[in-house]
Amino acid sequence: MPLDPEIARAQREIPIIDVHQHFWKLKDNYYPWLCDPIPIQFRYGDYSYIKHDYMPADYRRDAGENRVVKTVHEEAWFDPNDPVRETRWVTEVAKTHNLPTALVANGPLDRENIEEILAGHAMSPLARGIRNFPKTSSSPREAKRGAPGSMDDPRWQYGYSLLEEHGFSADIQSPWWDVDALCDLARDFPKTQIIIVHAGLPSDRSEEGLRGWRAAMEKAANHPNVAVKISGIGEPGKRWSLQSNGPIIRDLVKIFGTDRGMFASNFPVDSIIGTFEEIYDGFRAAVADLPLSEQRKLFHDNAERIYRL
């Protein structure tokens, strides 16, 4: 059913803070997954479409008439030998282009030199936290705890323990079947804000898969220092659609409430499966029944608070 024109106009007046977007300039920087000739296994399949420079002018073009007022740059799998260099580069980009507003840096928490890496990130006035991809298993049936590099790894946890002294949050990108370890982190480090990246990766849209994902999100939401990015929920080989992704969005809003969810574009990566307009119109349609004040939290206010913008 089409939205009432007045509601649609009011929704488009809500300012947007996009809490997950990337910039890259391939001739100046090394991103193994974008620069190397052999592609990695990627959850959206073929990603050759995005293997080109993507800078603030490109982002503004893609955002179009959407009222984006601030953004948070998410680390983009930069050269693992020098993760702090990406932070320095993004900080300079912001000085020149007034985007991004803040950044989430690469946080290889189990590295021997993690103290040096975090201190390097902290030198940027834009740094708000780190992203980490803990070691995981490939499916719920194979899930087990305690692997090196996982959230249970003592070396990894030592690195995680250092985030608080820098005032950093933790963007954790891990599938939903690792939620028990994430919940233990939330409990043991209550002063560190966790943000679940890309909705906990609900890639299995079977009834069984979604049931497991919902149960995991409900466990995570029991911890007040856990929030969620509603982003990156496309499916390989399919155009972004409200029919497919609306239930995911509404489930997350129901589970986490309107105070701990944040919409994000994941551009340019999600340009593989939809335009900026398609994705944000989908977000708007999915929550159109909520009061505008509650919608504003999801599009803007929560991001402003959680990322200290």
Sine and cosine of phi, psi and omega as CSV:
sin_phi,cos_phi,sin_psi,cos_psi,sin_omega,cos_omega
0.00,0.00,0.79,-0.61,-0.02,-1.00
-0.88,0.47,0.54,-0.84,0.04,-1.00
-0.94,0.33,0.53,-0.85,0.16,-0.99
-0.85,0.52,0.74,-0.67,-0.05,-1.00
-0.83,0.56,-0.58,0.82,0.01,-1.00
-0.92,0.40,-0.67,0.74,0.03,-1.00
-0.90,0.44,-0.70,0.72,-0.01,-1.00
-0.87,0.50,-0.67,0.74,0.03,-1.00
-0.90,0.43,-0.68,0.74,0.00,-1.00
-0.90,0.43,-0.62,0.78,0.03,-1.00
-0.88,0.47,-0.66,0.75,-0.05,-1.00
-0.95,0.32,-0.22,0.98,0.09,-1.00
-0.99,0.13,-0.25,0.97,0.01,-1.00
-0.93,0.36,0.82,-0.57,0.03,-1.00
-0.93,0.37,0.48,-0.88,-0.05,-1.00
-0.90,-0.43,0.76,-0.65,0.28,-0.96
-0.94,-0.34,0.92,-0.39,-0.02,-1.00
-1.00,0.04,0.95,-0.32,-0.16,-0.99
-1.00,-0.04,0.18,0.98,0.04,-1.00
-0.41,-0.91,1.00,-0.09,0.06,-1.00
-0.57,-0.82,0.30,-0.95,-0.09,-1.00
-0.77,-0.64,0.54,-0.84,0.25,-0.97
-0.84,-0.54,0.53,-0.85,0.15,-0.99
-0.42,-0.91,0.52,-0.85,0.08,-1.00
-0.77,-0.64,0.97,-0.24,-0.27,-0.96
-0.95,0.30,-0.46,0.89,-0.01,-1.00
-0.97,0.24,-0.35,0.94,-0.03,-1.00
-0.98,-0.17,-0.32,0.95,-0.11,-0.99
-0.69,-0.72,0.34,-0.94,-0.03,-1.00
-0.92,-0.39,0.90,-0.43,0.12,-0.99
-0.89,-0.46,0.96,-0.27,-0.10,-0.99
-0.78,0.63,-0.66,0.75,-0.09,-1.00
-0.96,0.29,-0.39,0.92,0.01,-1.00
-0.99,-0.16,-0.48,0.88,-0.11,-0.99
-0.99,-0.12,-0.53,0.85,-0.04,-1.00
-0.95,0.31,0.55,-0.83,-0.05,-1.00
-0.93,0.37,-0.49,0.87,-0.01,-1.00
-1.00,-0.02,0.87,-0.49,-0.04,-1.00
-0.95,0.31,0.38,-0.93,0.10,-0.99
-1.00,0.04,0.22,-0.98,0.16,-0.99
-0.96,0.27,0.85,-0.53,-0.15,-0.99
-0.81,-0.58,0.61,-0.79,-0.16,-0.99
-0.93,0.37,-0.33,0.94,0.09,-1.00
-0.99,-0.12,0.10,1.00,-0.01,-1.00
0.99,0.12,-0.70,-0.71,-0.04,-1.00
-0.90,0.44,0.85,-0.53,-0.02,-1.00
-0.88,-0.47,0.33,0.94,0.01,-1.00
-0.86,0.52,-0.42,0.91,-0.01,-1.00
-0.85,0.52,-0.46,0.89,-0.08,-1.00
-0.96,-0.29,0.19,0.98,-0.02,-1.00
-1.00,0.08,0.90,0.44,0.03,-1.00
-0.45,-0.89,0.27,-0.96,0.01,-1.00
-0.83,0.56,0.61,-0.79,0.07,-1.00
-0.63,-0.77,0.92,-0.38,-0.13,-0.99
-0.80,-0.60,0.07,-1.00,-0.08,-1.00
-0.81,0.58,-0.60,0.80,0.03,-1.00
-0.90,0.44,-0.60,0.80,0.04,-1.00
-0.92,0.38,-0.67,0.75,0.02,-1.00
-0.89,0.46,-0.72,0.70,-0.01,-1.00
-0.89,0.46,-0.62,0.78,0.07,-1.00
-0.87,0.49,-0.72,0.70,-0.03,-1.00
-0.93,0.37,-0.62,0.78,0.01,-1.00
-0.92,0.39,-0.49,0.87,0.10,-1.00
0.85,0.53,-0.79,-0.61,-0.06,-1.00
-1.00,0.09,-0.01,1.00,0.07,-1.00
-0.92,0.40,0.68,-0.73,-0.18,-0.98
-1.00,0.08,0.93,0.37,0.03,-1.00
-0.98,0.17,0.85,-0.53,-0.04,-1.00
-0.95,-0.31,-0.42,0.91,0.03,-1.00
-0.48,-0.88,0.38,-0.92,0.10,-0.99
-0.66,-0.75,0.36,-0.93,0.12,-0.99
-0.88,-0.48,0.88,-0.48,0.03,-1.00
-0.99,0.17,0.80,-0.59,0.04,-1.00
-0.99,-0.15,0.72,-0.70,0.01,-1.00
-0.76,0.66,0.54,-0.84,-0.21,-0.98
-0.84,-0.55,0.67,0.74,0.03,-1.00
0.84,0.54,0.75,0.66,0.02,-1.00
-0.93,0.37,0.15,-0.99,0.05,-1.00
-0.70,0.71,0.93,-0.38,-0.07,-1.00
-0.91,0.42,-0.27,0.96,0.01,-1.00
-0.98,0.21,-0.25,0.97,-0.03,-1.00
-0.50,-0.86,0.92,0.40,-0.07,-1.00
-0.89,0.45,-0.45,0.89,-0.03,-1.00
-0.95,0.32,-0.42,0.91,0.01,-1.00
-0.88,0.48,-0.60,0.80,0.05,-1.00
-0.88,0.47,-0.67,0.74,0.02,-1.00
-0.87,0.50,-0.70,0.72,0.02,-1.00
-0.89,0.45,-0.67,0.74,-0.03,-1.00
-0.91,0.42,-0.72,0.69,-0.01,-1.00
-0.89,0.45,-0.60,0.80,0.04,-1.00
-0.88,0.48,-0.63,0.77,0.05,-1.00
-0.94,0.34,-0.63,0.78,0.07,-1.00
-0.84,0.55,-0.69,0.72,-0.02,-1.00
-0.90,0.44,-0.60,0.80,0.02,-1.00
-0.89,0.45,-0.58,0.81,-0.07,-1.00
-0.99,0.10,-0.62,0.79,-0.20,-0.98
-0.91,-0.41,-0.04,1.00,-0.04,-1.00
0.88,0.48,0.36,0.93,0.19,-0.98
-0.55,-0.84,0.60,-0.80,-0.02,1.00
-0.98,0.18,0.07,-1.00,0.04,-1.00
-1.00,0.06,-0.53,0.85,0.00,-1.00
-0.47,-0.88,0.14,-0.99,0.01,-1.00
-0.61,-0.79,0.47,-0.88,0.16,-0.99
-0.92,-0.38,0.86,-0.52,-0.15,-0.99
-1.00,-0.08,0.24,-0.97,0.07,-1.00
-0.96,0.29,0.78,-0.62,-0.04,-1.00
-0.82,-0.57,0.99,0.14,0.04,-1.00
-0.97,0.26,0.99,0.12,-0.28,-0.96
-0.90,0.43,-0.35,0.94,-0.02,-1.00
-1.00,-0.09,0.16,0.99,0.04,-1.00
-0.95,0.33,0.54,-0.84,0.03,-1.00
-0.90,0.45,-0.51,0.86,-0.04,-1.00
-0.97,-0.22,0.53,0.85,-0.06,-1.00
-0.88,0.47,-0.53,0.85,0.04,-1.00
-0.86,0.51,-0.70,0.71,0.00,-1.00
-0.91,0.40,-0.65,0.76,-0.01,-1.00
-0.89,0.45,-0.75,0.66,-0.03,-1.00
-0.91,0.42,-0.63,0.78,0.04,-1.00
-0.90,0.44,-0.60,0.80,0.05,-1.00
-0.90,0.43,-0.70,0.71,0.05,-1.00
-0.88,0.48,-0.65,0.76,-0.09,-1.00
-0.91,0.41,-0.26,0.97,0.03,-1.00
-0.95,0.31,-0.31,0.95,0.04,-1.00
-1.00,0.09,0.76,-0.65,0.05,-1.00
-0.93,0.38,-0.21,0.98,-0.01,-1.00
-1.00,0.04,-0.29,0.96,-0.15,-0.99
-0.94,0.34,0.79,-0.61,0.02,-1.00
-0.88,-0.48,-0.32,0.95,-0.03,-1.00
0.04,-1.00,-0.20,-0.98,-0.02,-1.00
-0.78,-0.63,0.36,-0.93,0.20,-0.98
-0.93,-0.37,0.61,-0.79,0.06,-1.00
-0.67,-0.75,0.59,-0.81,0.09,-1.00
-0.94,-0.34,1.00,0.00,-0.01,-1.00
-0.88,0.47,0.47,-0.89,0.10,-1.00
-0.86,0.52,0.71,-0.70,-0.07,-1.00
-0.61,-0.79,0.06,-1.00,0.09,-1.00
-0.98,-0.19,0.23,-0.97,-0.13,-0.99
-1.00,0.08,-0.17,0.98,-0.01,-1.00
-0.36,-0.93,0.32,-0.95,0.03,-1.00
-0.86,0.51,-0.57,0.82,-0.04,-1.00
-0.93,0.37,-0.44,0.90,0.00,-1.00
-0.99,-0.11,0.01,1.00,-0.10,-1.00
-0.90,0.44,0.73,-0.69,0.12,-0.99
-0.49,-0.87,0.38,-0.92,-0.09,-1.00
-0.97,-0.24,0.37,-0.93,0.14,-0.99
0.99,-0.12,0.08,1.00,-0.03,-1.00
-0.94,0.33,0.53,-0.85,0.10,-0.99
-0.83,0.56,0.70,-0.71,-0.02,-1.00
1.00,0.08,-0.08,1.00,0.03,-1.00
-1.00,0.08,0.08,-1.00,0.01,-1.00
-0.92,0.39,-0.22,0.98,0.06,-1.00
-1.00,-0.01,-0.26,0.97,-0.08,-1.00
-0.90,0.44,0.82,-0.57,-0.01,-1.00
-0.84,0.55,-0.62,0.78,0.02,-1.00
-0.90,0.43,-0.68,0.73,0.04,-1.00
-0.88,0.47,-0.70,0.72,-0.02,-1.00
-0.91,0.41,-0.53,0.85,0.07,-1.00
-0.89,0.47,-0.73,0.68,0.05,-1.00
-0.86,0.51,-0.67,0.74,0.02,-1.00
-0.88,0.47,-0.61,0.79,-0.03,-1.00
-0.90,0.44,-0.36,0.93,-0.03,-1.00
-0.99,0.17,-0.24,0.97,-0.06,-1.00
-0.88,0.47,-0.61,0.79,-0.07,-1.00
-0.87,0.49,-0.62,0.78,-0.05,-1.00
-0.93,0.36,-0.36,0.93,0.07,-1.00
-0.99,-0.10,-0.05,1.00,-0.07,-1.00
0.94,0.34,0.44,0.90,-0.06,-1.00
-1.00,0.00,0.60,-0.80,0.21,-0.98
-1.00,0.02,0.12,-0.99,-0.03,-1.00
-0.80,-0.60,0.94,-0.35,0.17,-0.99
-0.99,0.12,0.94,-0.35,-0.05,-1.00
-0.97,-0.24,0.89,-0.46,0.04,-1.00
-0.96,-0.28,0.98,-0.20,-0.08,-1.00
-0.46,-0.89,0.55,-0.83,0.00,-1.00
-0.92,0.39,0.36,-0.93,-0.14,-0.99
-0.87,0.49,-0.40,0.91,-0.05,-1.00
-0.96,0.27,-0.04,1.00,0.12,-0.99
-0.99,-0.13,0.29,0.96,-0.15,-0.99
-0.91,0.41,-0.49,0.87,-0.01,-1.00
-0.88,0.48,-0.67,0.74,0.03,-1.00
-0.92,0.40,-0.64,0.77,0.03,-1.00
-0.89,0.45,-0.65,0.76,0.02,-1.00
-0.91,0.43,-0.60,0.80,0.06,-1.00
-0.90,0.44,-0.64,0.77,0.07,-1.00
-0.88,0.48,-0.73,0.69,-0.01,-1.00
-0.86,0.51,-0.63,0.78,0.00,-1.00
-0.95,0.31,-0.68,0.73,-0.12,-0.99
-0.99,0.17,-0.37,0.93,0.01,-1.00
-0.78,-0.62,0.93,0.37,-0.15,-0.99
-0.92,0.40,-0.28,0.96,-0.02,-1.00
-1.00,0.02,-0.11,0.99,0.01,-1.00
-0.99,-0.14,0.85,-0.53,0.03,-1.00
-0.96,0.27,0.80,-0.59,0.11,-0.99
-0.97,-0.23,0.70,-0.71,0.14,-0.99
-0.87,-0.50,0.90,-0.45,0.07,-1.00
-0.95,0.30,0.84,-0.55,-0.07,-1.00
-1.00,0.07,0.64,-0.77,0.10,-1.00
0.79,0.62,0.70,0.71,0.20,-0.98
0.89,0.45,0.33,0.94,-0.03,-1.00
0.97,0.23,0.23,0.97,0.10,-1.00
0.84,0.55,0.91,0.41,0.03,-1.00
-0.99,0.15,0.88,0.47,-0.10,-0.99
-0.97,0.24,-0.48,0.88,0.03,-1.00
-1.00,0.07,0.97,-0.26,-0.06,-1.00
-1.00,-0.06,0.25,0.97,0.11,-0.99
-0.93,0.36,0.29,-0.96,0.02,-1.00
-0.85,0.53,-0.68,0.73,0.01,-1.00
-0.91,0.42,-0.69,0.72,-0.01,-1.00
-0.89,0.46,-0.71,0.71,0.00,-1.00
-0.93,0.36,-0.54,0.84,0.06,-1.00
-0.90,0.44,-0.69,0.72,0.05,-1.00
-0.90,0.43,-0.66,0.75,0.01,-1.00
-0.89,0.46,-0.72,0.69,0.00,-1.00
-0.87,0.49,-0.70,0.71,-0.01,-1.00
-0.87,0.49,-0.64,0.77,0.02,-1.00
-0.91,0.40,-0.69,0.72,0.01,-1.00
-0.90,0.43,-0.59,0.81,0.04,-1.00
-0.90,0.43,-0.64,0.77,0.07,-1.00
-0.88,0.48,-0.73,0.69,-0.03,-1.00
-0.89,0.46,-0.64,0.77,-0.06,-1.00
-0.93,0.37,-0.23,0.97,0.07,-1.00
-0.92,0.38,-0.27,0.96,-0.04,-1.00
-0.98,-0.22,0.86,-0.50,-0.12,-0.99
-0.91,0.41,-0.31,0.95,0.00,-1.00
-1.00,-0.07,0.34,0.94,0.07,-1.00
-0.90,-0.44,0.79,-0.61,0.10,-0.99
-0.84,-0.54,0.07,-1.00,-0.06,-1.00
-0.64,-0.77,0.66,-0.75,0.17,-0.99
-1.00,0.00,0.83,-0.55,0.07,-1.00
-1.00,-0.04,1.00,-0.02,-0.15,-0.99
-0.30,-0.95,0.24,-0.97,0.11,-0.99
0.85,0.52,0.57,0.82,-0.10,-0.99
-0.97,-0.25,0.31,0.95,0.07,-1.00
-0.95,0.32,0.22,-0.98,0.02,-1.00
-0.87,-0.50,0.62,-0.79,-0.04,-1.00
-0.87,0.49,0.72,-0.69,0.06,-1.00
0.98,0.22,0.09,1.00,-0.02,-1.00
-0.82,-0.57,0.59,-0.80,0.10,-1.00
-0.96,0.29,0.60,-0.80,0.04,-1.00
-0.85,0.53,0.77,-0.64,-0.01,-1.00
-0.62,-0.79,0.51,-0.86,0.07,-1.00
-0.91,0.40,-0.58,0.82,0.01,-1.00
-0.86,0.52,-0.68,0.74,-0.02,-1.00
-0.98,0.17,-0.67,0.75,-0.18,-0.98
-0.98,-0.21,-0.27,0.96,0.03,-1.00
-0.83,0.56,-0.73,0.69,0.01,-1.00
-0.88,0.48,-0.59,0.81,0.04,-1.00
-0.89,0.46,-0.73,0.68,-0.01,-1.00
-0.88,0.48,-0.74,0.67,-0.05,-1.00
-0.92,0.39,-0.58,0.82,0.07,-1.00
-0.89,0.46,-0.70,0.71,-0.02,-1.00
-0.91,0.42,-0.65,0.76,0.03,-1.00
-0.91,0.42,-0.63,0.77,0.04,-1.00
-0.91,0.42,-0.66,0.75,-0.08,-1.00
-0.96,0.27,-0.73,0.68,-0.08,-1.00
-1.00,-0.07,-0.19,0.98,-0.09,-1.00
0.98,0.22,0.01,-1.00,-0.03,-1.00
-1.00,0.00,0.08,1.00,0.01,-1.00
-0.99,-0.16,-0.15,0.99,-0.09,-1.00
-0.73,-0.68,0.35,0.94,0.10,-0.99
-0.90,-0.44,0.52,-0.85,0.00,-1.00
-0.63,-0.78,0.77,-0.63,0.07,-1.00
-0.99,0.15,0.56,-0.83,0.02,-1.00
-0.46,-0.89,0.43,-0.90,-0.11,-0.99
-1.00,0.08,-0.54,0.84,-0.18,-0.98
0.82,0.57,0.59,0.80,0.04,-1.00
-1.00,0.04,0.56,-0.83,0.10,0.99
-1.00,0.07,0.02,1.00,-0.11,-0.99
-0.86,0.52,-0.73,0.68,-0.05,-1.00
-0.97,0.26,-0.05,1.00,0.14,-0.99
-0.91,0.42,-0.25,0.97,0.09,-1.00
-0.89,0.45,-0.53,0.85,-0.11,-0.99
-0.87,-0.49,0.01,1.00,0.03,-1.00
-0.02,-1.00,0.37,-0.93,0.11,-0.99
-0.98,0.18,0.30,-0.96,0.08,-1.00
-0.83,0.56,-0.69,0.72,-0.02,-1.00
-0.89,0.45,-0.69,0.72,0.01,-1.00
-0.87,0.49,-0.69,0.72,-0.06,-1.00
-0.94,0.35,-0.73,0.68,-0.03,-1.00
-0.96,0.30,-0.53,0.85,0.13,-0.99
-0.90,0.44,-0.57,0.82,0.07,-1.00
-0.90,0.43,-0.68,0.73,0.08,-1.00
-0.85,0.53,-0.73,0.68,-0.04,-1.00
-0.88,0.48,-0.70,0.71,-0.02,-1.00
-0.91,0.43,-0.59,0.81,-0.06,-1.00
-0.92,0.39,-0.45,0.89,-0.06,-1.00
-0.88,-0.48,0.31,0.95,-0.09,-1.00
-0.89,0.46,-0.36,0.93,-0.02,-1.00
-0.99,0.13,-0.13,0.99,0.00,-1.00
-0.99,0.12,0.45,-0.89,0.13,-0.99
-0.84,0.54,0.55,-0.84,-0.04,-1.00
-0.86,0.52,-0.54,0.84,0.02,-1.00
-0.90,0.43,-0.57,0.82,0.04,-1.00
-0.97,0.25,-0.61,0.79,0.07,-1.00
-0.88,0.47,-0.65,0.76,-0.01,-1.00
-0.86,0.51,-0.57,0.82,0.05,-1.00
-0.87,0.50,-0.69,0.72,-0.07,-1.00
-0.95,0.32,-0.56,0.83,-0.03,-1.00
-1.00,0.04,-0.43,0.90,-0.19,-0.98
-0.60,-0.80,-0.85,0.52,-0.26,-0.97
-0.91,0.42,-0.66,0.75,0.00,-1.00
-0.89,0.46,-0.67,0.74,0.03,-1.00
-0.88,0.48,-0.68,0.73,-0.01,-1.00
-0.86,0.50,-0.65,0.76,0.00,-1.00
-0.97,0.26,-0.77,0.63,-0.14,-0.99
-0.93,0.36,-0.61,0.79,0.01,-1.00
-0.99,-0.14,0.14,0.99,0.14,-0.99
0.81,0.59,0.85,0.52,-0.03,-1.00
-0.98,-0.20,0.00,0.00,0.00,0.00
